[in-house]
């Protein structure tokens, strides 16, 4: 079982900023490659269009990851994982335990 790693708010913002910057750059590079494709030969045009599509896809993936990182910054209610109920009163020292009662529906 893996232990969850908790990053500070500043580190999450830094990570999201880098992902946004990288995603925007890759979208720009993808758009640039696809817009330059019509001026090339048939084989080069196909390669440029495919590279542009892959670069745009990487950019979209980086922006989605940045959104997921920013989603982690939302305020959440604290959940306590350890619940301690007060102990139930048992028999006093030296007394025998009480036997379990039969269900109320049985005669």
N, C-alpha and C positions, 0 to 999 in steps of 0.2 A: 504494500500500500504506500502510495506516495504522499509525502507531507506537502500540503499546500504552501506556496511561497507568497507571502504578502509583501507587495511593493508599496513604497511610500507614494503619497499623492504627487509629489514632484517628479518622481521617476516615471509614474504613469503618464503624466502630462508630457514629459520629455519624449517618451516612447511614442505617444500618439502624434506629437509634432513631427518627429522624424518619419513616421509612417505616412502622414499626410504630405510631407514634402517629397518623399520618395514616390508616392503614388501619383502626385500631380506631375512630377518629372516624367514618370513612365508613360502617363497618358499623353503628355506633350510629345514625347519621343515617338510614340505609336502613331499619333496624328501626323507628325512630321514625316515619318517613313511612308505612311499610306498616301499622303498628298504628293510626295515626290515620285511615287510609283508610275503614274501615267507617262512620264517623260522617258522611261526606260524601255529596253527591249522586252520581249515576251517572257523570257526566263527570269530576267532580273526583276521585272514587274511583279511576277508571281511571288518571288522570294521576298521582295520588299513589302508586299501586301501581307504576307504571312507573318513576317517579323513585326510589322506594325500591329497586327492583330494580337500577337503574343505579348508585345510590350504593353498594349492597352489593357489586356487581361490581367497582367501583373500589376498594373497601376490600379485597376479596380479592386483587385484582391488586397492590395496594401491599404486602400481607403476603407474597405470593409473591416479589415483588421484594426485600423485606427478607430473606427466607430465602436467596435467591440471593446477596445481598450478604454475609450471614453465612457462607455456604458458602465464600466466597473467603478467609475467615480461617483455614481449616484448614491445618495444617502440611503442606507438600508437599516432596518430595525435589527438590533442585536438579538441574536438567538443564543441562548445559553444551552450548552450541550450537557451540562451536569445538573440534574434536578434531584435535590435531596428532600424527601418527604420526612415530616417528623416521625419519630418511631412510634409504633402503635403500643398502647399499654398492654403488657403481657402479664402473666401470673406473677405474684410476688414470690420472693425467694422462699423456697421450701414447699410451695403449694403445687399440687399436680396440675398439669395443663388440662384445660377443659376439652372434652371430646367434641368433635365437629357435630353440628346439628343436622338432622336429616332434612331433605328438601320439604318445603311446606305443602306440596301437592301430594305427598305419599301419606296413606293412613297409618 
